[in-house]
Amino acid sequence: MVRQLPPMLVSRAGAAVSDTTGAAVGTIESVNGDLAVVSTGTNKVSVPVSSFGQGDKGPILAMTRAQLDAAASGAAASEQAALDAQLAPGSTVYDTNGAVVGKVDSKDAQFATIAIDNQKVKLPLNAFAKGDTGAKVGMTADQIKSAAASATQSAQAASSAMPQN
């Protein structure tokens, strides 16, 4: 018999989660509001508390570990594809406050180059996240401009210090 699990029982970190056949799915790592984070050993997946049932040995889900991992991988791939689309050349990039930083000039497998005012700044792809209106970078526009100016000054100082032939 399966019945809905009271939210207070799901909130027990470390509780083993099984599927409806009794096979291990993972463990509950934490609960935040109406979501429980289940670690399968491969992925950490947020699952609505209302999705859990109470089995003979504790919380159960109507998904196997493989199904939960596949759902997590599909969601991650979908999120990555959306971010890749937001980093297409010509797309606008926003800062942590929602202000425009600049436009994507180019992107390769590791970096995106952003045109900011009259400069181009190369940032690793992991510096970006998918945003509601476009790609976001984890710095303010002023911080990026300041870092770019410092890097330009350092590069100019280094090149002027090199012996001329």
DSSP file (Angstrom, degrees, kcal/mol; ACC not computed):
  #  RESIDUE AA STRUCTURE BP1 BP2  ACC     N-H-->O    O-->H-N    N-H-->O    O-->H-N    TCO  KAPPA ALPHA  PHI   PSI    X-CA   Y-CA   Z-CA
    1    1 A M              0   0    0      0, 0.0     2,-0.5     0, 0.0    55,-0.0   0.000 360.0 360.0 360.0 135.0    0.0    0.0    0.0
    2    2 A V        +     0   0    0     53,-0.1     2,-0.3    51,-0.0    53,-0.1  -0.957 360.0 172.4-117.1 130.9    1.3    3.5   -0.9
    3    3 A R  E     -A   54   0A   0     51,-1.0    51,-4.0    -2,-0.5     2,-0.1  -0.938  43.7 -83.9-131.9 158.4    0.1    6.6    0.7
    4    4 A Q  E     -A   53   0A   0     -2,-0.3    49,-0.3    49,-0.3    46,-0.1  -0.369  47.0-121.2 -64.7 137.5    1.3   10.2    0.5
    5    5 A L        -     0   0    0     47,-1.5    47,-0.1    44,-0.2    -1,-0.1  -0.625  23.9-114.8 -81.3 129.8    4.2   10.9    2.7
    6    6 A P    >>  -     0   0    0      0, 0.0     3,-1.8     0, 0.0     4,-1.1  -0.427  26.8-121.1 -61.8 138.0    3.8   13.7    5.3
    7    7 A P  H 3> S+     0   0    0      0, 0.0     4,-1.5     0, 0.0     3,-0.2   0.803 109.8  62.3 -53.3 -33.0    6.2   16.5    4.4
    8    8 A M  H 34 S+     0   0    0      1,-0.2     4,-0.1     2,-0.2    -3,-0.0   0.807 101.9  51.7 -67.1 -27.0    7.9   16.3    7.8
    9    9 A L  H X4 S+     0   0    0     -3,-1.8     3,-0.9     1,-0.2    -1,-0.2   0.823 107.7  51.6 -76.7 -30.9    9.0   12.7    7.0
   10   10 A V  H 3< S+     0   0    0     -4,-1.1    -2,-0.2     1,-0.2    -1,-0.2   0.802  97.2  69.4 -71.4 -28.6   10.5   13.8    3.7
   11   11 A S  T 3<  +     0   0    0     -4,-1.5     2,-1.1     2,-0.1    -1,-0.2   0.515  69.7 109.1 -72.4  -2.5   12.5   16.6    5.4
   12   12 A R    X   -     0   0    0     -3,-0.9     3,-1.8    -4,-0.1    16,-0.2  -0.636  69.3-138.3 -78.6 103.2   14.7   14.1    7.2
   13   13 A A  T 3  S+     0   0    0     -2,-1.1    16,-0.2     1,-0.3     3,-0.1  -0.327  86.8  30.7 -60.1 140.0   18.1   14.5    5.4
   14   14 A G  T 3  S+     0   0    0     14,-4.2    -1,-0.3     1,-0.3     2,-0.2   0.319  81.5 145.4  93.1  -7.9   19.7   11.1    4.8
   15   15 A A    <   -     0   0    0     -3,-1.8    13,-2.4    13,-0.3    -1,-0.3  -0.434  51.9-120.5 -65.6 133.4   16.5    9.2    4.4
   16   16 A A  E     -B   27   0A   0     11,-0.2     2,-0.4    41,-0.2    11,-0.2  -0.571  24.2-151.2 -75.3 135.3   16.7    6.5    1.8
   17   17 A V  E     -B   26   0A   0      9,-3.4     8,-3.1    -2,-0.3     9,-1.6  -0.916  14.6-174.2-110.4 134.2   14.3    6.8   -1.1
   18   18 A S  E     -Bc  24  60A   0     41,-2.0    43,-2.4    -2,-0.4     6,-0.2  -0.770  22.5-118.0-119.1 165.6   13.1    3.8   -3.0
   19   19 A D  E >   - c   0  61A   0      4,-2.6     3,-1.7    -2,-0.3    43,-0.2  -0.366  48.3 -85.6 -91.1-176.5   11.0    3.2   -6.1
   20   20 A T  T 3  S+     0   0    0     41,-0.6    42,-0.1     1,-0.3    44,-0.0   0.646 129.9  54.0 -69.2 -13.5    7.6    1.4   -6.0
   21   21 A T  T 3  S-     0   0    0      2,-0.1    -1,-0.3     3,-0.0     3,-0.1   0.524 120.9-106.2 -93.4  -6.5    9.4   -2.0   -6.3
   22   22 A G  S <  S+     0   0    0     -3,-1.7     2,-0.1     1,-0.3    -2,-0.1   0.378  73.5 140.5  97.9  -3.4   11.6   -1.3   -3.3
   23   23 A A        -     0   0    0      1,-0.1    -4,-2.6    -5,-0.1    -1,-0.3  -0.469  61.3 -97.0 -73.9 146.0   14.8   -0.7   -5.4
   24   24 A A  E     +B   18   0A   0     -6,-0.2    41,-0.4     1,-0.2    -6,-0.3  -0.377  41.2 171.8 -65.9 135.8   17.0    2.2   -4.2
   25   25 A V  E     -     0   0A   0     -8,-3.1     2,-0.3     1,-0.4    -7,-0.2   0.714  54.8 -84.6-107.0 -43.3   16.6    5.5   -5.9
   26   26 A G  E     -B   17   0A   0     -9,-1.6    -9,-3.4    15,-0.1    -1,-0.4  -0.976  46.1 -70.3 166.7-158.0   18.9    7.7   -3.7
   27   27 A T  E     -BD  16  39A   0     12,-2.1    12,-3.1    -2,-0.3     2,-0.6  -0.952  38.1-110.3-130.7 151.5   18.9    9.7   -0.5
   28   28 A I  E     - D   0  38A   0    -13,-2.4   -14,-4.2    -2,-0.3   -13,-0.3  -0.708  31.1-179.9 -79.9 121.4   17.2   12.9    0.5
   29   29 A E  E     -     0   0A   0      8,-3.5     2,-0.3    -2,-0.6    -1,-0.2   0.857  61.3 -25.6 -88.3 -41.3   20.0   15.5    1.0
   30   30 A S  E     - D   0  37A   0      7,-0.9     7,-3.1   -18,-0.1     2,-0.4  -0.980  50.4-131.3-163.8 167.2   17.8   18.5    2.0
   31   31 A V  E     - D   0  36A   0     -2,-0.3     2,-0.4     5,-0.2     5,-0.2  -0.999  16.0-178.0-132.0 132.0   14.4   20.0    1.8
   32   32 A N  E >   - D   0  35A   0      3,-3.0     3,-1.6    -2,-0.4     2,-0.3  -0.911  63.5 -55.6-130.3 104.1   13.7   23.6    0.9
   33   33 A G  T 3  S-     0   0    0     -2,-0.4    16,-0.0     1,-0.3     0, 0.0  -0.500 123.2 -10.7  66.9-122.9   10.1   24.6    1.0
   34   34 A D  T 3  S+     0   0    0     -2,-0.3    15,-3.1    -3,-0.1     2,-0.4   0.295 122.4  83.8 -93.4   8.9    8.1   22.2   -1.2
   35   35 A L  E <   -DE  32  48A   0     -3,-1.6    -3,-3.0    13,-0.3     2,-0.4  -0.940  56.8-162.0-119.6 135.6   11.1   20.6   -2.8
   36   36 A A  E     -DE  31  47A   0     11,-3.2    11,-3.2    -2,-0.4     2,-0.7  -0.932  19.0-134.6-109.3 136.5   13.3   17.8   -1.6
   37   37 A V  E     -DE  30  46A   0     -7,-3.1    -8,-3.5    -2,-0.4    -7,-0.9  -0.827  22.2-165.5 -92.5 117.6   16.8   17.3   -3.1
   38   38 A V  E     -DE  28  45A   0      7,-3.2     7,-2.8    -2,-0.7     2,-0.6  -0.907   7.0-152.5-106.0 125.1   17.4   13.7   -3.9
   39   39 A S  E     -DE  27  44A   0    -12,-3.1   -12,-2.1    -2,-0.5     5,-0.2  -0.867  13.2-178.0 -97.4 123.4   20.9   12.5   -4.6
   40   40 A T        -     0   0    0      3,-2.7    -1,-0.1    -2,-0.6     4,-0.1   0.501  54.6-105.8 -92.7  -5.6   21.0    9.4   -6.9
   41   41 A G  S    S+     0   0    0      2,-0.6     3,-0.1   -14,-0.1   -15,-0.1   0.031 119.0  49.9  98.0 -25.0   24.8    9.3   -6.7
   42   42 A T  S    S+     0   0    0      1,-0.3     2,-0.3     0, 0.0    -3,-0.0   0.729 119.6  16.0-107.6 -41.8   25.0   10.6  -10.2
   43   43 A N        -     0   0    0     -5,-0.0    -3,-2.7     2,-0.0    -2,-0.6  -0.885  60.7-134.9-131.7 159.6   22.7   13.7  -10.0
   44   44 A K  E     -E   39   0A   0     -2,-0.3     2,-0.4    -5,-0.2    -5,-0.2  -0.987  33.5-172.6-114.8 119.4   21.1   15.9   -7.4
   45   45 A V  E     -E   38   0A   0     -7,-2.8    -7,-3.2    -2,-0.5     2,-0.5  -0.941  23.1-135.4-123.0 130.7   17.5   16.4   -8.3
   46   46 A S  E     -E   37   0A   0     -2,-0.4    -9,-0.2    -9,-0.2   -15,-0.1  -0.743  29.9-176.7 -82.7 124.2   14.8   18.7   -6.8
   47   47 A V  E     -E   36   0A   0    -11,-3.2   -11,-3.2    -2,-0.5     5,-0.1  -0.978  31.7-107.6-124.8 132.7   11.6   16.7   -6.4
   48   48 A P  E >   -E   35   0A   0      0, 0.0     3,-2.2     0, 0.0     4,-0.3  -0.349  24.2-131.4 -58.0 135.7    8.3   18.2   -5.2
   49   49 A V  G >  S+     0   0    0    -15,-3.1     3,-1.6     1,-0.3   -44,-0.2   0.839 107.0  65.1 -56.4 -33.7    7.6   16.8   -1.7
   50   50 A S  G 3  S+     0   0    0    -16,-0.4    -1,-0.3     1,-0.3   -45,-0.1   0.627  89.5  68.1 -67.3 -11.4    4.1   16.0   -2.9
   51   51 A S  G <  S+     0   0    0     -3,-2.2    11,-0.4   -47,-0.1    -1,-0.3   0.616  83.7  92.0 -81.7 -13.2    5.6   13.4   -5.3
   52   52 A F    <   -     0   0    0     -3,-1.6   -47,-1.5    -4,-0.3     2,-0.3  -0.571  55.7-167.5 -85.7 144.7    6.7   11.2   -2.5
   53   53 A G  E     -AF   4  60A   0      7,-2.4     7,-2.4   -49,-0.3     2,-0.6  -0.738  27.3-108.6-115.9 172.2    4.7    8.3   -1.1
   54   54 A Q  E     -AF   3  59A   0    -51,-4.0   -51,-1.0    -2,-0.3     2,-0.1  -0.917  38.0-178.3-106.2 116.8    5.2    6.4    2.1
   55   55 A G  E >   - F   0  58A   0      3,-3.2     3,-0.7    -2,-0.6   -53,-0.1  -0.379  47.0 -88.8 -99.0-176.1    6.4    2.8    1.6
   56   56 A D  T 3  S+     0   0    0      1,-0.2   -54,-0.0    -2,-0.1    -1,-0.0   0.814 128.3  34.6 -63.4 -30.7    7.1    0.1    4.2
   57   57 A K  T 3  S-     0   0    0      1,-0.3    -1,-0.2     2,-0.0   -41,-0.2   0.325 126.5 -77.8-109.9   7.0   10.7    1.3    4.6
   58   58 A G  E <  S+ F   0  55A   0     -3,-0.7    -3,-3.2   -43,-0.1    -1,-0.3  -0.935  85.9   8.1 133.8-157.3   10.3    5.0    4.1
   59   59 A P  E     - F   0  54A   0      0, 0.0   -41,-2.0     0, 0.0     2,-0.3  -0.304  60.1-172.0 -66.6 141.6    9.8    7.5    1.2
   60   60 A I  E     -cF  18  53A   0     -7,-2.4    -7,-2.4   -43,-0.2     2,-0.3  -0.934  11.2-155.9-130.7 155.6    9.2    6.2   -2.3
   61   61 A L  E     -c   19   0A   0    -43,-2.4   -41,-0.6    -2,-0.3    -9,-0.1  -0.919  27.0-125.7-124.4 154.6    8.9    7.7   -5.7
   62   62 A A  S    S+     0   0    0    -11,-0.4     2,-0.3    -2,-0.3   -43,-0.1  -0.049  89.9  79.7 -88.9  32.4    7.1    6.4   -8.8
   63   63 A M  S    S-     0   0    0    -45,-0.2    -2,-0.2     4,-0.0     2,-0.1  -0.992  76.2-128.5-136.4 144.0   10.4    6.6  -10.7
   64   64 A T     >  -     0   0    0     -2,-0.3     4,-2.4   -45,-0.1     5,-0.2  -0.391  34.7-104.3 -79.9 168.3   13.4    4.4  -10.8
   65   65 A R  H  > S+     0   0    0    -41,-0.4     4,-2.8     1,-0.2     5,-0.2   0.926 124.1  51.6 -57.6 -44.7   17.0    5.7  -10.3
   66   66 A A  H  > S+     0   0    0      1,-0.2     4,-2.5     2,-0.2    -1,-0.2   0.892 110.0  48.4 -61.8 -40.4   17.6    5.5  -14.0
   67   67 A Q  H  > S+     0   0    0      2,-0.2     4,-2.3     1,-0.2    -1,-0.2   0.905 112.6  47.8 -66.6 -40.7   14.4    7.4  -14.8
   68   68 A L  H  X S+     0   0    0     -4,-2.4     4,-2.2     2,-0.2    -2,-0.2   0.913 113.5  47.8 -66.5 -42.5   15.2   10.1  -12.3
   69   69 A D  H  X S+     0   0    0     -4,-2.8     4,-2.6     2,-0.2    -2,-0.2   0.900 111.6  50.6 -63.4 -41.0   18.8   10.4  -13.7
   70   70 A A  H  X S+     0   0    0     -4,-2.5     4,-2.5    -5,-0.2    -2,-0.2   0.901 110.2  49.6 -64.7 -40.3   17.5   10.5  -17.3
   71   71 A A  H  X S+     0   0    0     -4,-2.3     4,-2.2     2,-0.2    -1,-0.2   0.912 112.4  48.0 -64.2 -41.8   15.1   13.3  -16.3
   72   72 A A  H  X S+     0   0    0     -4,-2.2     4,-2.4     2,-0.2    -2,-0.2   0.908 112.5  48.3 -65.3 -42.2   17.9   15.3  -14.7
   73   73 A S  H  X S+     0   0    0     -4,-2.6     4,-2.5     2,-0.2    -2,-0.2   0.897 111.5  50.3 -65.4 -40.3   20.2   14.8  -17.7
   74   74 A G  H  X S+     0   0    0     -4,-2.5     4,-2.2     2,-0.2    -1,-0.2   0.901 111.2  48.3 -64.0 -41.1   17.4   15.8  -20.1
   75   75 A A  H  X S+     0   0    0     -4,-2.2     4,-2.4     2,-0.2    -2,-0.2   0.906 112.3  48.9 -65.9 -41.6   16.7   19.0  -18.0
   76   76 A A  H  X S+     0   0    0     -4,-2.4     4,-2.4     2,-0.2    -2,-0.2   0.907 112.3  48.1 -65.0 -41.8   20.4   19.8  -17.9
   77   77 A A  H  X S+     0   0    0     -4,-2.5     4,-2.3     2,-0.2    -1,-0.2   0.890 111.9  49.9 -65.4 -39.1   20.8   19.3  -21.6
   78   78 A S  H  X S+     0   0    0     -4,-2.2     4,-2.0     2,-0.2    -2,-0.2   0.906 111.3  48.5 -65.1 -42.7   17.7   21.5  -22.3
   79   79 A E  H  X S+     0   0    0     -4,-2.4     4,-2.2     2,-0.2    -2,-0.2   0.898 112.0  49.7 -64.1 -41.7   19.1   24.2  -20.0
   80   80 A Q  H  X S+     0   0    0     -4,-2.4     4,-2.7     2,-0.2    -2,-0.2   0.896 109.2  51.4 -65.5 -40.4   22.5   24.1  -21.8
   81   81 A A  H  X S+     0   0    0     -4,-2.3     4,-2.0     2,-0.2    -1,-0.2   0.892 109.8  50.1 -63.8 -39.1   20.9   24.3  -25.2
   82   82 A A  H  X S+     0   0    0     -4,-2.0     4,-1.6     2,-0.2    -2,-0.2   0.906 111.8  47.6 -66.2 -41.0   18.9   27.4  -24.1
   83   83 A L  H  X S+     0   0    0     -4,-2.2     4,-1.1     2,-0.2    -2,-0.2   0.922 109.1  54.0 -64.9 -43.5   22.1   29.0  -22.8
   84   84 A D  H >< S+     0   0    0     -4,-2.7     3,-0.6     1,-0.2    -1,-0.2   0.898 108.1  50.3 -56.7 -41.0   23.9   28.2  -26.0
   85   85 A A  H >< S+     0   0    0     -4,-2.0     3,-1.2     1,-0.2    -1,-0.2   0.866 108.0  52.9 -65.5 -36.0   21.1   29.9  -28.0
   86   86 A Q  H 3< S+     0   0    0     -4,-1.6    49,-0.6     1,-0.2    -1,-0.2   0.671 105.5  56.0 -73.4 -16.0   21.4   33.0  -25.7
   87   87 A L  T << S+     0   0    0     -4,-1.1    -1,-0.2    -3,-0.6    -2,-0.2   0.142  77.0 130.6-101.1  18.3   25.2   33.1  -26.4
   88   88 A A  S X  S-     0   0    0     -3,-1.2     3,-2.4     1,-0.1    16,-0.3  -0.446  75.0 -84.3 -68.4 144.6   24.8   33.3  -30.2
   89   89 A P  T 3  S+     0   0    0      0, 0.0    16,-0.2     0, 0.0    -1,-0.1  -0.216 118.7  26.5 -51.0 135.0   26.8   36.1  -31.8
   90   90 A G  T 3  S+     0   0    0     14,-3.4     2,-0.1     1,-0.3    15,-0.1   0.228  91.2 130.4  94.1 -12.8   24.8   39.4  -31.7
   91   91 A S    <   -     0   0    0     -3,-2.4    13,-2.8    13,-0.1    -1,-0.3  -0.443  61.1-113.1 -76.3 148.5   22.9   38.4  -28.6
   92   92 A T  E     -G  103   0B   0     11,-0.2    43,-0.5    41,-0.2     2,-0.4  -0.598  24.6-151.8 -81.9 139.7   22.7   40.8  -25.6
   93   93 A V  E     -Gh 102 135B   0      9,-2.9     8,-3.3    -2,-0.3     9,-1.2  -0.925  10.9-157.3-112.9 138.4   24.4   39.8  -22.4
   94   94 A Y  E     -Gh 100 136B   0     41,-2.9    43,-2.1    -2,-0.4     6,-0.2  -0.769   8.7-129.4-114.9 157.1   23.1   41.1  -19.0
   95   95 A D    >   -     0   0    0      4,-2.6     3,-1.7    -2,-0.3    45,-0.2  -0.292  43.3 -83.5 -94.4-174.6   24.7   41.5  -15.6
   96   96 A T  T 3  S+     0   0    0     43,-1.0    44,-0.1     1,-0.3    42,-0.1   0.710 130.2  49.9 -64.1 -20.9   23.6   40.3  -12.2
   97   97 A N  T 3  S-     0   0    0     42,-0.2    -1,-0.3     2,-0.1     3,-0.1   0.403 120.8-104.9 -97.6   1.5   21.3   43.4  -11.9
   98   98 A G  S <  S+     0   0    0     -3,-1.7     2,-0.2     1,-0.3    -2,-0.1   0.483  75.4 138.6  88.9   3.1   19.7   43.0  -15.3
   99   99 A A        -     0   0    0      1,-0.1    -4,-2.6    -5,-0.0    -1,-0.3  -0.526  62.7 -99.9 -80.5 149.8   21.7   45.8  -16.9
  100  100 A V  E     +G   94   0B   0     -6,-0.2    -6,-0.3    -2,-0.2    -1,-0.1  -0.523  36.2 180.0 -70.0 129.5   23.1   45.3  -20.4
  101  101 A V  E     -     0   0B   0     -8,-3.3     2,-0.3     1,-0.4    16,-0.2   0.835  53.4 -78.5 -93.4 -46.7   26.8   44.4  -20.4
  102  102 A G  E     -G   93   0B   0     -9,-1.2    -9,-2.9    14,-0.1    -1,-0.4  -0.961  51.4 -64.9 172.2-161.6   27.3   44.1  -24.2
  103  103 A K  E     -GI  92 115B   0     12,-1.8    12,-3.3    -2,-0.3     2,-0.4  -0.907  46.2-104.0-120.2 147.1   26.8   41.9  -27.2
  104  104 A V  E     - I   0 114B   0    -13,-2.8   -14,-3.4    -2,-0.4    10,-0.2  -0.547  33.4-179.6 -68.2 123.6   28.2   38.5  -27.9
  105  105 A D  E     -     0   0B   0      8,-3.6     2,-0.3     1,-0.4     9,-0.2   0.863  64.5 -21.0 -89.3 -46.6   30.9   38.9  -30.6
  106  106 A S  E     - I   0 113B   0      7,-1.4     7,-3.0   -18,-0.1    -1,-0.4  -0.977  54.7-155.6-158.1 165.1   31.9   35.2  -30.9
  107  107 A K  E     + I   0 112B   0     -2,-0.3     5,-0.2     5,-0.2     2,-0.2  -0.992  11.3 174.9-148.1 138.5   31.8   31.9  -29.1
  108  108 A D        -     0   0    0      3,-2.9    17,-0.0    -2,-0.3    -2,-0.0  -0.546  56.3 -72.1-125.3-162.8   33.8   28.8  -29.2
  109  109 A A  S    S+     0   0    0     -2,-0.2     3,-0.1     1,-0.2    16,-0.0   0.711 128.9  19.0 -68.4 -20.2   33.8   25.5  -27.2
  110  110 A Q  S    S+     0   0    0      1,-0.2    15,-2.5    14,-0.1     2,-0.3   0.664 121.1  38.0-121.7 -26.0   35.4   27.2  -24.1
  111  111 A F  E     - J   0 124B   0     13,-0.3    -3,-2.9    14,-0.1     2,-0.4  -0.902  50.2-152.1-134.4 155.5   34.9   31.0  -24.3
  112  112 A A  E     -IJ 107 123B   0     11,-2.7    11,-2.8    -2,-0.3     2,-0.6  -0.995  18.6-145.4-121.4 135.6   32.5   33.7  -25.4
  113  113 A T  E     -IJ 106 122B   0     -7,-3.0    -8,-3.6    -2,-0.4    -7,-1.4  -0.896  15.1-159.5-102.8 125.0   33.9   37.1  -26.5
  114  114 A I  E     -IJ 104 121B   0      7,-3.3     7,-2.9    -2,-0.6     2,-0.7  -0.890  13.1-138.0-109.0 129.8   31.7   40.0  -25.5
  115  115 A A  E     -IJ 103 120B   0    -12,-3.3   -12,-1.8    -2,-0.5     2,-0.5  -0.789  26.8-179.8 -85.9 115.3   31.9   43.4  -27.2
  116  116 A I  E >   - J   0 119B   0      3,-2.7     3,-3.0    -2,-0.7     2,-0.2  -0.970  59.5 -52.3-121.8 115.1   31.6   46.0  -24.4
  117  117 A D  T 3  S-     0   0    0     -2,-0.5   -16,-0.0     1,-0.3   -15,-0.0  -0.392 123.1 -22.9  52.4-118.5   31.8   49.6  -25.5
  118  118 A N  T 3  S+     0   0    0     -2,-0.2     2,-0.3    -3,-0.1    -1,-0.3   0.187 126.4  81.6-106.4  17.5   34.9   49.7  -27.7
  119  119 A Q  E <   -J  116   0B   0     -3,-3.0    -3,-2.7     2,-0.0     2,-0.5  -0.789  66.1-139.9-117.5 161.1   36.6   46.6  -26.0
  120  120 A K  E     -J  115   0B   0     -2,-0.3     2,-0.5    -5,-0.2    -5,-0.2  -0.992  16.9-164.9-121.1 129.7   36.2   42.9  -26.4
  121  121 A V  E     -J  114   0B   0     -7,-2.9    -7,-3.3    -2,-0.5     2,-0.6  -0.958   8.6-149.2-118.6 127.0   36.3   40.7  -23.3
  122  122 A K  E     +J  113   0B   0     -2,-0.5    -9,-0.2    -9,-0.3    -2,-0.0  -0.852  22.4 177.1 -99.0 121.7   36.8   36.9  -23.5
  123  123 A L  E     -J  112   0B   0    -11,-2.8   -11,-2.7    -2,-0.6     5,-0.0  -0.938  33.8-105.0-124.8 145.8   35.1   35.0  -20.7
  124  124 A P  E >   -J  111   0B   0      0, 0.0     3,-2.2     0, 0.0   -13,-0.3  -0.379  32.2-118.6 -65.8 148.5   34.8   31.3  -20.0
  125  125 A L  G >  S+     0   0    0    -15,-2.5     3,-1.8     1,-0.3   -14,-0.1   0.800 111.8  66.2 -59.5 -29.4   31.4   29.8  -20.8
  126  126 A N  G 3  S+     0   0    0    -16,-0.3    -1,-0.3     1,-0.3   -15,-0.1   0.505  86.3  72.0 -74.2   0.6   30.9   28.7  -17.2
  127  127 A A  G <  S+     0   0    0     -3,-2.2    11,-1.3    10,-0.1     2,-0.3   0.533  91.9  74.3 -83.7  -7.5   30.8   32.5  -16.3
  128  128 A F  E <   -K  137   0B   0     -3,-1.8     2,-0.3     9,-0.2     9,-0.2  -0.759  57.6-173.3-110.6 151.7   27.4   32.6  -18.0
  129  129 A A  E     -K  136   0B   0      7,-2.3     7,-3.1    -2,-0.3     2,-0.2  -0.965  37.5 -95.1-135.8 155.0   23.9   31.4  -16.9
  130  130 A K        -     0   0    0     -2,-0.3     2,-0.2     5,-0.2     5,-0.2  -0.519  46.7-167.6 -69.0 132.2   20.6   31.3  -18.8
  131  131 A G        -     0   0    0     -2,-0.2     4,-0.1     3,-0.2    -1,-0.0  -0.681  34.4-107.3-115.9 172.9   18.5   34.4  -18.0
  132  132 A D  S    S+     0   0    0     -2,-0.2     3,-0.1     1,-0.2    -1,-0.1   0.864 119.5  20.4 -67.4 -36.4   14.9   35.4  -18.6
  133  133 A T  S    S-     0   0    0      1,-0.4     2,-0.3     2,-0.0    -1,-0.2   0.543 135.4 -38.5-110.8 -11.0   15.8   37.9  -21.3
  134  134 A G  S    S-     0   0    0    -43,-0.1    -1,-0.4    -5,-0.1    -3,-0.2  -0.948  88.1 -35.9 168.1 178.4   19.3   36.7  -22.3
  135  135 A A  E     -h   93   0B   0    -49,-0.6   -41,-2.9   -43,-0.5     2,-0.4  -0.279  55.1-150.1 -60.7 142.7   22.5   35.2  -21.0
  136  136 A K  E     -hK  94 129B   0     -7,-3.1    -7,-2.3   -43,-0.2     2,-0.4  -0.882   3.5-152.2-114.3 148.1   23.6   36.6  -17.6
  137  137 A V  E     - K   0 128B   0    -43,-2.1     2,-0.5    -2,-0.4    -9,-0.2  -0.927  25.9-119.6-117.1 146.8   27.2   36.9  -16.4
  138  138 A G  S    S+     0   0    0    -11,-1.3     2,-0.3    -2,-0.4   -43,-0.1   0.047  88.8  66.4 -79.9  29.3   28.0   36.8  -12.6
  139  139 A M  S    S-     0   0    0     -2,-0.5   -43,-1.0   -12,-0.1    -2,-0.3  -0.931  86.3-103.4-138.0 162.0   29.4   40.3  -12.4
  140  140 A T     >  -     0   0    0     -2,-0.3     4,-2.1   -45,-0.2     5,-0.2  -0.475  35.8-111.1 -79.9 162.2   28.0   43.8  -12.8
  141  141 A A  H  > S+     0   0    0      1,-0.2     4,-2.5     2,-0.2     5,-0.2   0.896 120.0  52.9 -58.9 -40.7   28.7   45.7  -16.0
  142  142 A D  H  > S+     0   0    0      1,-0.2     4,-2.5     2,-0.2    -1,-0.2   0.897 107.4  50.9 -63.5 -40.5   31.0   48.1  -14.0
  143  143 A Q  H  > S+     0   0    0      2,-0.2     4,-2.5     1,-0.2    -1,-0.2   0.909 111.7  47.3 -63.7 -41.9   33.0   45.2  -12.6
  144  144 A I  H  X S+     0   0    0     -4,-2.1     4,-2.6     2,-0.2    -2,-0.2   0.924 112.8  48.6 -65.9 -44.1   33.5   43.7  -16.0
  145  145 A K  H  X S+     0   0    0     -4,-2.5     4,-2.3     2,-0.2    -2,-0.2   0.899 112.5  49.0 -62.9 -40.0   34.5   47.1  -17.5
  146  146 A S  H  X S+     0   0    0     -4,-2.5     4,-2.3     2,-0.2    -2,-0.2   0.923 112.2  47.5 -65.0 -44.8   36.9   47.7  -14.6
  147  147 A A  H  X S+     0   0    0     -4,-2.5     4,-2.3     1,-0.2    -2,-0.2   0.893 112.4  50.2 -64.0 -39.9   38.5   44.2  -15.0
  148  148 A A  H  X S+     0   0    0     -4,-2.6     4,-2.3     2,-0.2    -2,-0.2   0.908 110.4  49.4 -65.4 -41.6   38.8   44.7  -18.8
  149  149 A A  H  X S+     0   0    0     -4,-2.3     4,-2.4     2,-0.2    -2,-0.2   0.908 111.6  49.2 -64.1 -41.5   40.5   48.1  -18.3
  150  150 A S  H  X S+     0   0    0     -4,-2.3     4,-2.4     2,-0.2    -2,-0.2   0.909 111.3  49.3 -63.5 -42.4   42.9   46.6  -15.8
  151  151 A A  H  X S+     0   0    0     -4,-2.3     4,-2.4     2,-0.2    -2,-0.2   0.893 111.0  50.1 -64.9 -39.6   43.8   43.7  -18.1
  152  152 A T  H  X S+     0   0    0     -4,-2.3     4,-2.4     2,-0.2    -2,-0.2   0.919 111.4  48.1 -64.6 -43.8   44.4   46.2  -21.0
  153  153 A Q  H  X S+     0   0    0     -4,-2.4     4,-2.4     2,-0.2    -2,-0.2   0.907 112.1  49.5 -63.6 -41.4   46.7   48.3  -18.8
  154  154 A S  H  X S+     0   0    0     -4,-2.4     4,-2.3     2,-0.2    -2,-0.2   0.910 111.6  48.5 -63.6 -42.6   48.6   45.2  -17.7
  155  155 A A  H  X S+     0   0    0     -4,-2.4     4,-2.3     2,-0.2    -2,-0.2   0.893 112.1  48.9 -64.9 -40.7   49.0   44.0  -21.3
  156  156 A Q  H  X S+     0   0    0     -4,-2.4     4,-2.0     2,-0.2    -2,-0.2   0.902 111.9  49.1 -66.3 -40.8   50.2   47.5  -22.4
  157  157 A A  H  X S+     0   0    0     -4,-2.4     4,-1.2     1,-0.2    -2,-0.2   0.907 111.7  49.2 -64.7 -41.2   52.7   47.7  -19.6
  158  158 A A  H  X S+     0   0    0     -4,-2.3     4,-0.6     1,-0.2    -2,-0.2   0.904 111.7  48.0 -65.3 -42.1   54.0   44.2  -20.3
  159  159 A S  H  < S+     0   0    0     -4,-2.3     3,-0.5     1,-0.2    -1,-0.2   0.845 110.9  50.7 -70.9 -31.7   54.5   44.9  -24.0
  160  160 A S  H  < S+     0   0    0     -4,-2.0    -1,-0.2     1,-0.2    -2,-0.2   0.733 106.5  56.2 -76.2 -20.6   56.2   48.2  -23.4
  161  161 A A  H  < S+     0   0    0     -4,-1.2    -1,-0.2    -3,-0.2    -2,-0.2   0.626  86.4  99.7 -83.3 -14.1   58.6   46.5  -21.0
  162  162 A M  S  < S-     0   0    0     -4,-0.6     2,-0.1    -3,-0.5    -3,-0.0  -0.511  85.9-105.1 -74.0 139.2   59.7   44.0  -23.7
  163  163 A P        -     0   0    0      0, 0.0     2,-0.3     0, 0.0    -1,-0.1  -0.390  32.4-132.1 -64.8 139.6   63.0   44.8  -25.4
  164  164 A Q              0   0    0      1,-0.1    -4,-0.0    -4,-0.1     0, 0.0  -0.743 360.0 360.0 -92.7 139.7   62.7   46.2  -28.9
  165  165 A N              0   0    0     -2,-0.3    -1,-0.1     0, 0.0     0, 0.0   0.403 360.0 360.0 -95.6 360.0   64.8   44.7  -31.7
